[in-house]
Amino acid sequence: MCGIIGYVGGRPCRELILTGLERLEYRGYDSAGFALMGGDQGVAEAVRAVGNLSKLRDAAGLNGASTATAGLGHTRWATHGRVTTANAHPHTSSDGKVIVVMNGIIENYIELRTELQNLGMVFSSDTDTEFIPQLLAREHMGDLATTVREVLPPLGGHFAFVAAHVDEPGRLVASRRECPLVIGVGEQERFVASAIPAFLRETREVVLIEDDEVVVLEAGGHTVFAGDTEVGERAPERVDWDEDAAEKGGYDTFMLKEIHEQPAALWDTIGDRLRPDGAVDLFGLGLDDAALARVERIHIVACGTSYHAGLVGRYLIEDWARIPVHVEVASEYRYRTCLAGPGDLVIGITQSGETADTLAAMRVARERGAHVVALTNIMGSQATRDADGVLYTRAGLEIGVAATKTHTAQVMALSLLALKLGRLKWALTAAGALDLAEELRRVPSVLEEYLASPAPAAVVRAAEKYADRSFFLYLGRHVGVPVCFEGALKLKEISYIPTEAYPAGEMKHGPIALLEEGSPVVVVATDGHVFDKVVSNIQEVRARGARVIAVATEGNDEIEQHADDVLWAPRTPALLSPIAAVIPLQIFAYGLARARGLNVDQPRNLAKTVTVE
């Protein structure tokens, strides 16, 4: 969850560390801190503060050890220990020699910490991280990298950390296990961070660190160790991200910017994959067309917003390819009896590629002999390494914690897969596939026109009317069900309003009891074969005095007779309506949260990347 950054080079690094942390703040903002090493001075400056990066800057002040050329920084999403200054990173050993920042969880830290306490070591925090600098200080062998390599195997869990020793100025040591960590290569300088945006302004040359590797970083280079083997200096790869992609681009918030970037994200996800004849090329799946045609069952495992994308994918694949699809919550799938096996295709959806529960579910399926594909937005993420194949979305950087463009890009990627499977299974005719391909190509343009129209502003005005409400019910049918799930999740994430989301036909089995005069009910009522059924459900909630906010297809005049407010969605074929209909719900949640004066980019208690169970 947390964000970490380290720097070693020839430049004063105080501002580099602070700016990098600002780029990582989406990973957690309960507390933050940094430590700078000043050669013979040891730790030249160390500051920790509860709250976001503005609090850290206030605590640090304008004056600091501006000449220090090595440092570590951390922004925290709390797991072990309350949100306090004592629990903020960096953590330092009792002798002041070793400094560490970490992301993840050491699962056996209590056992290991108790051993150190029995030896007389005193701890000053409640975190699992503090154990690491204490252990490294006790076991120090005169060389920090050697010490890290020796103490790494007994550590349980998933983590990434960066360590420094005051007796080894100009050197950082980093390692990871199932948590993200990447090196940035500059001219006579090295960065290490949880994610590339932390140093994107400084370099686009990156080196990926593999599980349980130990990396020594110095100004002039880096050395990779795999166990006792020195791998040497791994050559960097160049990423094509523009640093401006991490800025707001004139929008008030990252979330609003990313809502408006959805047409481009969909164009890029389609890219060169959709041929003029309607055929689909999906390179990297790890299955050729013959093997893909033999797939008889698909499992989709995911969490949160990605899970909702998987639910949409089920409708598409089952309708176009006639293959049964099971969509599972990854955190539950990993603890059930896994029935996936040889011949099955398992798709793990994770925008970051680092979602712990999804990674675990993918590994379980792979151990059972299933072919596992990662559907992710991040090149080189853990999911891409654990899977047999990869289907990338091409949404670009998403900074806002509440996912928007990565969700619709996931649905588009699943649409492409469904189309390809439909042709391979002969469930679609060539003409039918071509028609669907043309509709998929139209979607980005349709969304672009919608976002440039007055419709989004009208959605915001509608949302503002409900900013004082304390409960919402979301309803939908068929493909509208995952849309209402995702819309409700967005509202909960950024407005903090309790919200229920249900298939409309299930409303009478409990949720209707929650309704009273004036209760707002959001109903996904886009055009399709269940529209009349949805209207009947609308009448049921209106009979209980509820106010209906309908998400409807542009041009459907009938819905205005049944709803108090209408959020228009651009017109698409019914099965593609989830891509279109979710956008007014994103905007609705955004407008309502802003009307309540809330920070939509950094909602409380949440983090962008969920790397803990």
C-alpha positions as CSV (number, residue, x, y, z in Angstrom):
1,M,0.0,0.0,0.0
2,C,2.7,2.5,1.0
3,G,4.9,4.5,-1.2
4,I,8.7,4.4,-0.9
5,I,11.5,6.3,-2.7
6,G,15.2,6.3,-2.4
7,Y,17.9,8.4,-4.1
8,V,21.7,8.2,-4.3
9,G,23.7,10.4,-6.6
10,G,25.5,13.7,-7.0
11,R,22.7,16.1,-6.5
12,P,21.2,17.5,-3.3
13,C,18.2,15.2,-2.9
14,R,15.9,16.7,-0.3
15,E,13.5,18.1,-2.9
16,L,13.8,15.1,-5.1
17,I,12.6,12.9,-2.3
18,L,9.7,15.2,-1.4
19,T,8.6,15.5,-5.0
20,G,8.8,11.8,-5.4
21,L,6.7,11.2,-2.4
22,E,4.1,13.6,-3.8
23,R,3.9,11.4,-6.9
24,L,3.4,8.4,-4.6
25,E,0.9,9.9,-2.2
26,Y,-1.9,8.0,-3.9
27,R,-0.5,4.8,-2.3
28,G,-1.2,6.1,1.2
29,Y,-1.4,9.3,3.1
30,D,-1.8,8.5,6.7
31,S,1.7,9.7,7.5
32,A,5.0,10.5,5.7
33,G,8.6,11.0,6.4
34,F,12.1,11.1,5.0
35,A,15.8,10.7,6.1
36,L,18.8,12.3,4.4
37,M,22.3,10.9,4.7
38,G,25.1,13.4,4.8
39,G,28.4,11.4,4.6
40,D,30.4,11.9,7.7
41,Q,27.4,13.5,9.4
42,G,25.5,10.2,9.4
43,V,21.8,11.1,9.3
44,A,21.8,14.7,8.3
45,E,18.0,15.3,8.5
46,A,15.1,13.1,9.5
47,V,11.5,14.3,9.6
48,R,8.2,12.4,10.1
49,A,4.6,13.8,10.3
50,V,1.1,12.5,10.6
51,G,-1.1,13.4,7.6
52,N,-0.4,14.0,3.9
53,L,2.7,15.4,2.2
54,S,1.7,19.0,3.0
55,K,2.0,18.1,6.7
56,L,5.5,16.7,6.1
57,R,6.6,19.8,4.2
58,D,5.3,21.9,7.1
59,A,7.2,19.8,9.6
60,A,10.4,19.9,7.5
61,G,10.3,23.7,6.9
62,L,12.0,25.5,4.1
63,N,15.5,25.0,5.5
64,G,17.1,21.6,5.6
65,A,20.2,19.6,4.7
66,S,20.2,20.7,1.1
67,T,23.6,19.3,0.4
68,A,22.7,15.7,1.3
69,T,23.0,13.4,-1.8
70,A,21.4,10.2,-0.5
71,G,18.0,9.7,1.1
72,L,14.9,7.7,1.7
73,G,11.2,8.7,1.8
74,H,7.9,7.1,2.7
75,T,4.2,7.8,2.5
76,R,2.1,5.4,4.7
77,W,-1.1,3.5,4.5
78,A,-1.4,2.1,8.0
79,T,-1.6,-1.7,8.5
80,H,0.3,-2.5,11.7
81,G,0.0,0.2,14.3
82,R,-2.1,3.3,14.6
83,V,-1.5,6.5,12.7
84,T,1.1,8.2,14.9
85,T,4.4,9.9,14.4
86,A,6.2,7.0,16.2
87,N,4.7,4.6,13.6
88,A,5.6,6.8,10.6
89,H,8.6,5.8,8.4
90,P,11.6,5.9,8.1
91,H,12.4,3.6,11.0
92,T,15.8,3.6,12.6
93,S,17.6,1.0,14.6
94,S,18.3,1.7,18.3
95,D,21.9,2.5,17.6
96,G,20.9,5.0,14.9
97,K,22.9,3.2,12.3
98,V,20.3,1.6,10.0
99,I,17.4,3.4,8.4
100,V,14.6,1.6,6.5
101,V,11.4,2.4,4.6
102,M,9.0,-0.5,3.7
103,N,5.8,-1.3,1.9
104,G,4.0,-4.5,2.7
105,I,3.7,-6.9,5.6
106,I,6.1,-9.1,7.5
107,E,3.7,-11.8,8.6
108,N,6.0,-13.5,11.1
109,Y,7.3,-10.2,12.6
110,I,5.8,-10.8,16.1
111,E,7.8,-14.0,16.5
112,L,11.0,-12.4,15.1
113,R,10.5,-9.2,17.0
114,T,10.0,-11.1,20.3
115,E,13.4,-12.9,19.7
116,L,15.1,-9.5,19.5
117,Q,13.3,-8.1,22.5
118,N,14.4,-11.2,24.5
119,L,18.0,-10.2,23.5
120,G,17.4,-6.7,25.0
121,M,16.5,-4.7,22.0
122,V,14.0,-1.9,22.6
123,F,11.4,-1.0,20.0
124,S,9.8,2.5,19.8
125,S,6.9,1.7,17.4
126,D,4.0,-0.8,16.9
127,T,4.9,-1.5,13.2
128,D,6.2,-4.6,11.6
129,T,8.8,-2.5,9.7
130,E,10.9,-1.4,12.7
131,F,12.0,-5.0,13.2
132,I,14.0,-4.8,9.9
133,P,16.4,-2.0,10.9
134,Q,16.8,-3.5,14.3
135,L,17.6,-6.9,12.9
136,L,20.0,-5.4,10.3
137,A,21.8,-3.5,13.0
138,R,22.2,-6.5,15.2
139,E,23.4,-8.8,12.4
140,H,25.5,-6.2,10.5
141,M,28.5,-7.9,9.0
142,G,30.4,-4.8,8.0
143,D,28.5,-4.7,4.7
144,L,24.8,-3.9,4.5
145,A,24.1,-5.8,1.3
146,T,25.6,-9.0,2.6
147,T,23.6,-8.6,5.8
148,V,20.3,-8.1,3.9
149,R,21.0,-11.2,1.8
150,E,21.5,-13.2,5.0
151,V,18.5,-12.0,6.9
152,L,16.0,-12.0,3.9
153,P,15.1,-15.8,3.8
154,P,13.4,-16.1,7.2
155,L,11.1,-13.1,6.6
156,G,7.6,-14.1,5.9
157,G,5.0,-12.2,3.9
158,H,5.2,-9.8,1.0
159,F,7.2,-6.6,1.2
160,A,9.6,-4.2,-0.5
161,F,12.1,-2.2,1.4
162,V,15.0,0.2,1.0
163,A,17.8,0.4,3.7
164,A,20.7,2.6,4.4
165,H,23.6,2.4,6.9
166,V,25.3,5.5,8.2
167,D,28.7,3.8,7.9
168,E,28.2,3.2,4.2
169,P,27.5,6.7,2.8
170,G,26.4,6.9,-0.8
171,R,24.9,3.5,-0.9
172,L,21.3,2.1,-0.6
173,V,20.2,-1.5,-0.5
174,A,16.8,-2.6,-1.7
175,S,14.8,-5.8,-1.9
176,R,11.3,-7.0,-2.7
177,R,9.0,-10.0,-2.4
178,E,5.6,-9.7,-4.2
179,C,5.5,-5.9,-3.7
180,P,6.4,-3.4,-6.4
181,L,9.9,-1.9,-6.5
182,V,11.7,-0.4,-9.5
183,I,15.0,1.3,-10.2
184,G,15.3,4.6,-12.1
185,V,18.7,5.0,-13.9
186,G,20.0,8.5,-14.3
187,E,23.4,10.0,-15.2
188,Q,25.6,9.2,-12.2
189,E,22.5,8.7,-10.0
190,R,20.0,6.0,-9.1
191,F,16.4,6.2,-7.9
192,V,14.4,3.3,-6.3
193,A,10.7,3.5,-5.8
194,S,7.4,1.7,-5.5
195,A,6.3,3.1,-8.8
196,I,7.8,4.8,-11.8
197,P,5.9,8.2,-11.4
198,A,8.1,8.9,-8.3
199,F,11.1,9.6,-10.6
200,L,9.5,10.1,-14.0
201,R,10.5,13.7,-14.1
202,E,14.1,12.8,-13.7
203,T,14.5,9.6,-15.9
204,R,12.5,7.2,-18.0
205,E,15.2,4.5,-17.9
206,V,14.0,1.8,-15.5
207,V,15.1,-1.6,-14.1
208,L,12.7,-4.1,-12.7
209,I,13.6,-5.9,-9.5
210,E,12.6,-9.5,-9.2
211,D,11.4,-11.3,-6.1
212,D,14.0,-11.8,-3.4
213,E,16.7,-10.0,-5.4
214,V,18.9,-7.7,-3.4
215,V,20.1,-4.5,-5.2
216,V,22.9,-2.3,-4.2
217,L,22.5,1.3,-5.5
218,E,25.3,3.8,-5.8
219,A,25.7,7.0,-7.8
220,G,27.7,5.2,-10.5
221,G,25.6,2.1,-10.9
222,H,23.7,-0.7,-9.3
223,T,24.4,-4.3,-8.7
224,V,21.8,-7.0,-8.5
225,F,22.2,-10.2,-6.4
226,A,20.0,-13.3,-6.7
227,G,20.8,-15.2,-3.5
228,D,24.6,-15.7,-3.4
229,T,24.9,-15.0,-7.1
230,E,26.0,-11.6,-8.3
231,V,23.9,-10.8,-11.4
232,G,25.6,-7.5,-12.0
233,E,24.1,-4.3,-13.4
234,R,20.9,-5.1,-15.3
235,A,20.4,-3.0,-18.4
236,P,17.5,-0.5,-18.1
237,E,14.3,-0.4,-20.3
238,R,12.8,2.9,-21.4
239,V,9.2,3.7,-20.6
240,D,7.3,6.0,-22.9
241,W,5.3,7.8,-20.3
242,D,5.3,11.6,-20.4
243,E,5.8,13.3,-17.0
244,D,2.9,15.5,-17.8
245,A,0.7,12.4,-17.5
246,A,1.2,12.6,-13.8
247,E,-0.1,16.2,-13.6
248,K,-3.6,17.4,-13.6
249,G,-3.5,19.0,-17.1
250,G,-5.7,22.0,-16.1
251,Y,-8.4,19.9,-14.4
252,D,-9.3,20.6,-10.8
253,T,-8.6,17.0,-9.8
254,F,-6.9,13.9,-11.1
255,M,-10.2,12.1,-11.0
256,L,-11.9,14.5,-13.3
257,K,-8.9,14.5,-15.6
258,E,-9.0,10.7,-15.8
259,I,-12.7,10.6,-16.4
260,H,-12.1,12.8,-19.5
261,E,-9.1,10.6,-20.5
262,Q,-11.3,7.6,-21.0
263,P,-11.9,8.0,-24.8
264,A,-8.1,8.1,-25.3
265,A,-7.6,5.1,-22.9
266,L,-10.1,3.1,-24.9
267,W,-8.5,4.1,-28.3
268,D,-5.2,3.0,-27.0
269,T,-6.5,-0.3,-25.6
270,I,-8.1,-1.1,-28.9
271,G,-4.9,0.1,-30.7
272,D,-3.7,-2.3,-33.4
273,R,-5.6,-5.3,-31.9
274,L,-8.8,-4.8,-33.9
275,R,-8.2,-5.5,-37.6
276,P,-10.4,-4.0,-40.4
277,D,-12.0,-7.4,-41.1
278,G,-13.2,-7.7,-37.5
279,A,-10.5,-10.1,-36.4
280,V,-8.7,-9.5,-33.1
281,D,-5.0,-9.9,-32.5
282,L,-4.2,-10.3,-28.8
283,F,-0.5,-10.9,-28.6
284,G,1.0,-12.1,-25.3
285,L,-1.9,-14.3,-24.1
286,G,0.5,-17.3,-24.1
287,L,-2.1,-19.3,-26.1
288,D,-2.2,-19.6,-29.9
289,D,-5.6,-19.5,-31.6
290,A,-5.9,-23.3,-31.7
291,A,-5.4,-23.6,-27.9
292,L,-7.7,-20.6,-27.2
293,A,-10.4,-22.3,-29.3
294,R,-10.2,-25.4,-27.0
295,V,-11.0,-23.4,-23.9
296,E,-14.3,-24.7,-22.4
297,R,-14.4,-22.8,-19.2
298,I,-13.2,-19.4,-17.9
299,H,-12.6,-18.1,-14.4
300,I,-12.2,-14.4,-13.7
301,V,-10.7,-13.4,-10.4
302,A,-10.5,-9.8,-9.2
303,C,-11.2,-7.3,-6.5
304,G,-13.2,-4.1,-6.3
305,T,-13.6,-2.2,-9.5
306,S,-11.7,-4.9,-11.4
307,Y,-14.3,-7.4,-10.2
308,H,-17.1,-5.3,-11.6
309,A,-15.2,-5.2,-15.0
310,G,-15.1,-9.0,-14.8
311,L,-18.8,-9.2,-14.3
312,V,-19.3,-7.2,-17.5
313,G,-16.8,-9.5,-19.2
314,R,-18.9,-12.5,-18.2
315,Y,-22.0,-11.2,-20.1
316,L,-19.9,-10.4,-23.2
317,I,-18.0,-13.7,-23.3
318,E,-21.1,-15.9,-22.6
319,D,-23.2,-14.0,-25.2
320,W,-20.6,-13.7,-28.0
321,A,-18.6,-16.9,-27.4
322,R,-21.0,-19.2,-25.5
323,I,-18.3,-20.1,-23.0
324,P,-19.4,-20.4,-19.3
325,V,-17.6,-17.8,-17.2
326,H,-17.3,-17.8,-13.4
327,V,-16.4,-14.5,-11.8
328,E,-15.0,-14.7,-8.3
329,V,-13.9,-12.3,-5.7
330,A,-10.2,-13.0,-5.5
331,S,-9.9,-12.8,-1.7
332,E,-12.5,-15.6,-1.4
333,Y,-11.3,-17.7,-4.4
334,R,-7.9,-18.3,-2.9
335,Y,-9.4,-20.0,0.2
336,R,-12.0,-22.1,-1.5
337,T,-11.5,-25.4,-3.2
338,C,-10.1,-24.4,-6.5
339,L,-11.8,-26.3,-9.3
340,A,-9.8,-24.7,-12.1
341,G,-7.5,-27.1,-13.9
342,P,-5.9,-28.0,-17.2
343,G,-7.9,-26.7,-20.1
344,D,-9.4,-23.8,-18.1
345,L,-8.5,-20.2,-18.7
346,V,-8.1,-18.1,-15.6
347,I,-8.0,-14.3,-15.9
348,G,-6.7,-12.2,-13.1
349,I,-7.8,-8.6,-13.4
350,T,-5.7,-6.1,-11.4
351,Q,-5.1,-2.5,-12.7
352,S,-1.9,-2.2,-10.7
353,G,-0.7,-5.8,-11.2
354,E,0.1,-5.9,-7.5
355,T,-3.2,-6.6,-5.8
356,A,-2.2,-9.2,-3.2
357,D,-5.5,-11.2,-3.2
358,T,-5.7,-11.4,-7.0
359,L,-2.0,-12.5,-7.2
360,A,-2.7,-15.2,-4.7
361,A,-5.8,-16.5,-6.5
362,M,-3.8,-16.5,-9.8
363,R,-1.1,-18.6,-8.2
364,V,-3.6,-21.1,-6.8
365,A,-5.1,-21.5,-10.3
366,R,-1.7,-21.9,-11.9
367,E,-0.7,-24.6,-9.4
368,R,-3.9,-26.5,-10.4
369,G,-2.7,-26.5,-14.0
370,A,-4.9,-23.8,-15.4
371,H,-3.6,-21.3,-18.0
372,V,-3.5,-18.0,-16.2
373,V,-3.6,-14.6,-18.0
374,A,-3.1,-11.3,-16.2
375,L,-5.2,-8.4,-17.3
376,T,-3.4,-5.3,-16.1
377,N,-2.4,-1.8,-16.8
378,I,1.2,-1.9,-15.6
379,M,4.1,-3.4,-17.6
380,G,6.5,-5.4,-15.5
381,S,4.1,-5.7,-12.5
382,Q,4.0,-8.8,-10.4
383,A,0.9,-10.1,-12.1
384,T,2.7,-10.2,-15.4
385,R,5.5,-12.3,-13.9
386,D,3.1,-14.7,-12.2
387,A,1.0,-15.3,-15.2
388,D,1.4,-17.5,-18.3
389,G,0.2,-14.6,-20.5
390,V,-0.7,-10.9,-20.4
391,L,-3.5,-8.8,-21.8
392,Y,-2.5,-5.2,-21.2
393,T,-4.9,-2.3,-20.9
394,R,-3.3,0.9,-22.2
395,A,-5.0,3.4,-19.9
396,G,-1.8,5.2,-18.9
397,L,-1.1,6.5,-15.5
398,E,-4.1,6.8,-13.1
399,I,-3.3,8.9,-10.0
400,G,-6.8,9.2,-8.5
401,V,-7.5,6.5,-6.0
402,A,-11.0,5.8,-7.3
403,A,-10.5,4.0,-10.6
404,T,-12.2,5.4,-13.7
405,K,-10.3,5.0,-16.9
406,T,-8.6,1.8,-15.9
407,H,-12.1,0.3,-15.3
408,T,-13.5,1.1,-18.7
409,A,-10.2,0.0,-20.3
410,Q,-10.6,-3.3,-18.6
411,V,-14.1,-3.7,-20.0
412,M,-12.8,-2.8,-23.5
413,A,-10.0,-5.4,-23.2
414,L,-12.5,-8.0,-22.2
415,S,-14.7,-7.0,-25.1
416,L,-11.8,-7.7,-27.5
417,L,-11.2,-11.1,-25.9
418,A,-14.9,-11.9,-26.1
419,L,-15.0,-11.0,-29.8
420,K,-11.9,-13.1,-30.5
421,L,-13.4,-16.1,-28.6
422,G,-16.7,-15.7,-30.4
423,R,-15.0,-16.1,-33.8
424,L,-12.8,-18.9,-32.7
425,K,-15.8,-20.8,-31.3
426,W,-17.9,-20.0,-34.4
427,A,-20.5,-18.5,-32.1
428,L,-20.3,-15.3,-34.2
429,T,-20.5,-15.2,-38.0
430,A,-17.9,-13.2,-39.8
431,A,-20.5,-10.5,-40.6
432,G,-21.6,-10.4,-36.9
433,A,-18.1,-10.1,-35.7
434,L,-17.4,-7.3,-38.2
435,D,-20.5,-5.4,-36.9
436,L,-19.4,-5.7,-33.3
437,A,-15.9,-4.6,-34.2
438,E,-17.2,-1.5,-35.8
439,E,-19.3,-0.8,-32.7
440,L,-16.3,-1.2,-30.5
441,R,-14.4,1.3,-32.6
442,R,-17.2,3.8,-32.3
443,V,-17.3,3.7,-28.5
444,P,-14.3,6.0,-27.9
445,S,-15.7,8.6,-30.3
446,V,-19.1,8.4,-28.7
447,L,-17.7,8.9,-25.3
448,E,-15.5,11.8,-26.5
449,E,-18.6,13.6,-27.9
450,Y,-20.5,13.0,-24.7
451,L,-17.7,14.3,-22.4
452,A,-17.5,17.5,-24.6
453,S,-21.3,18.0,-24.5
454,P,-23.3,19.8,-21.7
455,A,-24.4,16.4,-20.3
456,P,-21.6,16.0,-17.7
457,A,-22.4,19.4,-16.2
458,A,-26.0,18.4,-16.0
459,V,-25.0,15.3,-14.1
460,V,-23.0,17.4,-11.6
461,R,-26.0,19.7,-11.1
462,A,-28.2,16.7,-10.4
463,A,-25.7,15.3,-8.0
464,E,-25.5,18.5,-6.0
465,K,-29.2,18.2,-5.1
466,Y,-28.5,15.0,-3.2
467,A,-25.3,16.0,-1.4
468,D,-27.1,16.0,2.0
469,R,-28.5,12.5,1.7
470,S,-27.3,9.8,4.1
471,F,-28.1,6.7,2.1
472,F,-28.4,5.6,-1.5
473,L,-29.8,2.4,-3.2
474,Y,-28.5,1.5,-6.6
475,L,-30.4,-1.0,-8.8
476,G,-29.9,-2.6,-12.2
477,R,-30.7,-5.6,-14.3
478,H,-28.6,-7.8,-16.7
479,V,-25.5,-5.8,-17.8
480,G,-26.8,-2.9,-15.7
481,V,-26.1,-4.9,-12.5
482,P,-22.3,-4.5,-12.6
483,V,-22.8,-0.9,-13.6
484,C,-24.9,-0.2,-10.5
485,F,-22.3,-2.1,-8.4
486,E,-19.5,0.1,-9.8
487,G,-21.5,3.3,-9.5
488,A,-22.3,2.5,-5.9
489,L,-18.7,1.8,-5.2
490,K,-17.6,5.1,-6.6
491,L,-20.1,6.9,-4.4
492,K,-19.0,5.1,-1.3
493,E,-15.3,5.6,-2.1
494,I,-15.3,9.3,-2.5
495,S,-18.4,10.6,-0.7
496,Y,-18.4,8.2,2.3
497,I,-22.2,7.8,2.0
498,P,-23.5,4.3,2.9
499,T,-24.8,2.8,-0.3
500,E,-26.4,-0.6,-1.3
501,A,-26.2,-2.0,-4.8
502,Y,-28.6,-4.8,-5.8
503,P,-30.0,-6.6,-8.9
504,A,-33.3,-4.8,-9.2
505,G,-35.2,-8.1,-9.2
506,E,-33.7,-8.8,-5.7
507,M,-34.8,-5.5,-4.2
508,K,-38.0,-7.0,-2.8
509,H,-35.9,-9.5,-0.9
510,G,-34.7,-7.0,1.7
511,P,-33.4,-3.7,0.4
512,I,-36.9,-2.3,-0.2
513,A,-37.3,-2.2,3.6
514,L,-34.7,0.6,3.7
515,L,-36.7,3.0,1.6
516,E,-38.7,5.9,3.1
517,E,-40.0,9.1,1.8
518,G,-37.4,10.9,-0.3
519,S,-34.8,8.0,-0.3
520,P,-32.6,8.4,-3.4
521,V,-32.6,5.4,-5.7
522,V,-30.2,5.3,-8.6
523,V,-31.5,2.9,-11.3
524,V,-29.5,1.9,-14.4
525,A,-32.2,2.0,-17.1
526,T,-30.3,1.9,-20.3
527,D,-32.0,0.5,-23.5
528,G,-32.2,-3.2,-23.8
529,H,-34.4,-6.3,-23.5
530,V,-34.9,-5.8,-19.8
531,F,-35.9,-2.1,-19.9
532,D,-39.6,-2.8,-19.2
533,K,-38.7,-4.9,-16.2
534,V,-36.5,-2.0,-14.9
535,V,-39.4,0.4,-15.3
536,S,-41.6,-1.9,-13.2
537,N,-38.9,-1.8,-10.5
538,I,-38.9,1.9,-10.7
539,Q,-42.6,2.0,-10.0
540,E,-42.1,-0.2,-7.0
541,V,-39.6,2.2,-5.4
542,R,-41.7,5.3,-6.3
543,A,-44.7,3.7,-4.6
544,R,-42.6,3.8,-1.4
545,G,-41.9,7.5,-1.8
546,A,-38.4,7.2,-3.2
547,R,-36.8,9.7,-5.6
548,V,-35.5,8.0,-8.7
549,I,-32.3,9.0,-10.4
550,A,-32.2,7.1,-13.7
551,V,-29.2,6.4,-15.9
552,A,-30.8,6.2,-19.3
553,T,-29.7,6.0,-23.0
554,E,-29.7,9.3,-24.8
555,G,-32.9,9.8,-26.8
556,N,-35.1,7.6,-24.5
557,D,-38.0,10.0,-23.9
558,E,-40.0,7.4,-22.0
559,I,-37.8,7.3,-19.0
560,E,-38.5,11.0,-18.1
561,Q,-42.1,9.9,-17.2
562,H,-40.7,7.6,-14.5
563,A,-37.7,9.4,-13.0
564,D,-37.2,12.5,-10.9
565,D,-33.8,13.1,-12.5
566,V,-32.2,11.5,-15.6
567,L,-28.4,11.0,-16.1
568,W,-28.0,10.6,-19.8
569,A,-25.6,8.0,-21.1
570,P,-24.3,8.0,-24.7
571,R,-26.0,5.5,-27.0
572,T,-24.3,2.2,-27.6
573,P,-25.4,-1.4,-28.3
574,A,-27.0,-2.9,-25.2
575,L,-24.1,-5.2,-24.3
576,L,-21.6,-2.3,-24.6
577,S,-23.7,0.0,-22.5
578,P,-21.7,-0.7,-19.3
579,I,-18.8,1.3,-20.8
580,A,-21.1,4.2,-21.5
581,A,-23.4,4.1,-18.5
582,V,-20.7,4.0,-15.9
583,I,-19.4,7.4,-16.9
584,P,-22.4,9.5,-15.7
585,L,-22.2,7.5,-12.5
586,Q,-18.5,8.4,-12.1
587,I,-19.4,12.0,-12.7
588,F,-22.4,11.8,-10.3
589,A,-20.2,10.5,-7.5
590,Y,-17.6,13.1,-8.3
591,G,-20.1,16.0,-8.3
592,L,-21.7,14.8,-5.0
593,A,-18.4,14.4,-3.3
594,R,-17.2,17.8,-4.4
595,A,-20.4,19.4,-3.2
596,R,-19.7,17.9,0.2
597,G,-16.2,19.5,0.1
598,L,-14.3,16.2,0.0
599,N,-10.9,15.3,-1.5
600,V,-11.9,13.0,-4.3
601,D,-8.3,12.1,-5.3
602,Q,-7.4,10.9,-1.8
603,P,-10.4,9.4,-0.1
604,R,-9.9,8.5,3.5
605,N,-8.7,5.0,4.5
606,L,-8.1,3.9,0.8
607,A,-5.0,3.4,-1.2
608,K,-4.5,3.0,-5.0
609,T,-2.7,-0.3,-4.8
610,V,-3.8,-2.9,-2.3
611,T,-0.6,-4.9,-1.8
612,V,-1.8,-6.4,1.5
613,E,-4.4,-9.1,2.2
